[in-house]
Amino acid sequence: MKKLFYLIFLFTMPLLGQNDALFEAGNAAYNNGNYEAAIENYEEILNSGETSDELYYNLGNAHYKLNNIAPSIYYYEKALQLNPNDQDIKNNIEFARNMAIDDIEEVQKSGFTAIWKDTVSVLDYNEWGWLAISLAVMFSIFFLIYYFSRKTFQKRLFFTLSMIAVGGMLFAVVFAFQQKSYVTSEQFAVIFTEEAEVRSEPTQRSEEIFTLHEGTKIEIIETYQDWVKFELANGLQGWTDKSYLKFL
């Protein structure tokens, strides 16, 4: 087992060093205004299998500088998937969306389901997980203080605090699994062609109901052969050719 670990270590360390060098080279090219070279360096890192929100963010920035609408939005979306609460990513993706032709106004959903989803989405599943661990540690501390306290007031106080901590921990665990479920069950894509015909049925003979343009984000509802059924943020649905899309 030790030999296997050393072999993995020996093979991965040069790759990590090479990717760090590529990342720095990409940053240098970006700062010098050579955005094509920056993209080449960043994409070489992606091709090696390494990903990060910072890498996707830098790719989005480089494509934005070149007015590449769909790629910039795509990579900002990828960065948001890994770091959904980063304000810089949120700000830049709004700038990129302003370049897109389609102005899709999001319809705010109401009801208990929408409130539940908004609450769960306050943190990503990793953050809910860390919160659960923190609350578990707090529970242990409060319970130990309660157990060894001799004064009645202290015992009541720390028993109450320990119960609050364990209750919060259980909620955080539930929210973490629910948020993970949302991330894995929902599938989105970005239109990568200049124009994408949207039809009422998954066939070229069906009626064309409207047209979408590059950079528009859609939620995939169903896949049938080379077609996907999707929904826009405003609730409109339709079918389009899968080749028009790049999946997130």
N, C-alpha and C positions, 0 to 999 in steps of 0.2 A: 504493500500500500504506500509506503514511504517513497519507493522508487517511482511509482506512478505519479505521486504528488510532485516530485522533483522534475519529472519529465514534463508535466503540464506547466510547471513554473518556468522551466527553461524555454519552452516553446512560446509561452504567452508574454514573457517579459520583453523580448525584442519587438514584438508586435505592438505592445503598449507604448514602448518608446518611439517606434516609428509613427504611430498615430498622434502622439504628442507633438512630434516634429511637424507632421502634416497640418495639425491644427494651428500651430504657431505660424507656419508658412501661409496658411489660408488667411489668418488674421492680418499678417503683414501685407499680403496682396490686397486684402479688402481696404486696409488703411491707406494704401497707395492708389486706390481707385481702380485696381485691376480685378474687377468683380468676377470675370470669367475664370481667371486663375484661382481665385478664392473658392469658387464653386467646385472646380476640379479637385482641389485638395480636400475639401469637405466631403465630396462624394466618394473619394478614394477611401476615406475613413469609414463611411457607410458600407462600402463594398466589402470591407474587412469584417463586418458584423458588429461593429461597435456603434452604439447610439447614445444620445443624451439630449436633454432639452436644450442645452447650450449649443450643441452642434446643429440641431434643427433650426434654432433661432437664428444662428449666423447664416445658415443657408437661406432662410426666408429673407433676411436683410439683404444678402447679395442679389437674390432674384428681384427683390423690390427695387433695388438701385438700377437694375436693367429693365424695369417695367415688365417683367415676366409675371403677369397677373396670377395665373393658375399655380405655378410652382411656389410663388411667395406665400400665397394663402395656404397651400398644401403643407408647406414646412412649418408655418406658424401654427397650423392646426395640430401637426405632429408634436410640436413643442408643448402646446397646451395640454395634450393628452398626458404628457409626462409631468407637467408642472402647471396644473390648471389655475393656480392662484397667483401666478407671476404677473405683476401689473405691466411690466415692460412688454411682455408678449401680447397681452390684451390690447395695449395701446397700439402696437405696431400692426396687429392683425386688422384693427379698425381702419388704419390708413390704407392697408392693402385692399380691403373690401371696398373702399371708396373708389378704387380703380376699376372695379368690376361693373359691367353694364347693368346686370340685373340687380335691382334694389328690392330685396325681399324683406319685408317688414315682419318681424317675428310676432306671432300671436301668442300672448300670454295665456297659458292654460290655467283654469281655475278648478276649484274643488279640492277634496282631501288628498287625492293622488298627486296633484301638482304641488300642494303644500309639503307633502311628505318627501317628494323628490327634491324640492328646493332645500329642505332641511338637511337631507342626507348629502346633498351636493355641496354643502358649505365647506367641507373638507374632502380631500381625496381619500381613497381607502388606506393608503399608507399612513396618512396623518391620523385617521381614525384609529388605526392600529397602535400607533405610538401613544395616542391619548389613552387608549385602553390599558396599555402597559404602565403608563404613569399613574393612572388611577388604581391599578392593582398594587403598585408600590405604596401609594398613599394609604390604601386599605390596610395593608400589612402593618404599616407604622402606627396608624390610628388604633388598630385592634390590639397591638402589643401594648400601647400606652394604656388602653382601656383595661387590658388583662392585669397589668401590674399596678394600676392605680388603686389607692386605698380610699380616697375621698369619693363620696357618692356623686357629687356634682361632676367631678372629672370623669368618673366611669360613665355617667349618662352622656356627657358631652362627646367623649371620644367613641362611645358605642354608636351614637347618632352619626358622627362624622364618618365612621367606618362603613355604616350602612349606606350613606349617601355615596361614598366612593365606590362601593361594590355595585350599587345601582347604576351609577354613571359608567362604570366599566362595562357592564352588560349592554347598556345602550350603545356605547362606542363600538363594541364588537358586532352588534346587530347592524349598525350603520355601516361599518367597514365591509361586511359581507354584502349588504344591499348595494353599496356604491360599486363594489367589485362586479356585482351582477349587472348593474347598469352599463358599466364599461365594456364588459364582455358580450352582452346581448345586443347592444345597439351598434349598428354598423353604419358608417358614414363614408361619403366619397366626395370628390371635388371634380367638377366638369373641367376636362383638360383640352377639349377641342374648342375652336373658335365659336361654333354654333352646334347645339345639340337639339335635334327634333324630339319633341315629346309627343307620344301617341297614346291613344285611348286603350289600345290592346298591344300585346307583344308580337306584332307583325307589321311589316312595311305596308300592308294593304289597309291597315286601320287608319282612322282619322288622326291627322296631326292637330293637336289641341293648342299647343303653344311651343315656343322655342326658348331654350336656355343658352347662356353664354359662359365662356371660360371664367373660372374662379368661383362659380356658384357652388355652395355646399348643399348636399342632399342627404337625406336619411334613407337607407335601403330598407325596404319592407319585405320584398320578395324577389327571388331570382328564378328566371325561367329560360333555360338554354342560354342564348347570347343577350338576353334582355334582363333589365332590372325594373322592378316597380319601386317608386320612391315617393317620399313626401317632403315638401319644402317647409321652411319654418313658418310660413303663413297658412299651412294646411293643405295647399294644392297637391294633388297626386297625379301620377302618370307613369308611362313606361318609356324607357329610352335604351339605346344600344349600349351594352357594357363597354364597348371599345372607346366610348366617349369619356370614360371615367378613370380616375385613379383612386383606389380605395385607401382610406385612412386606417 
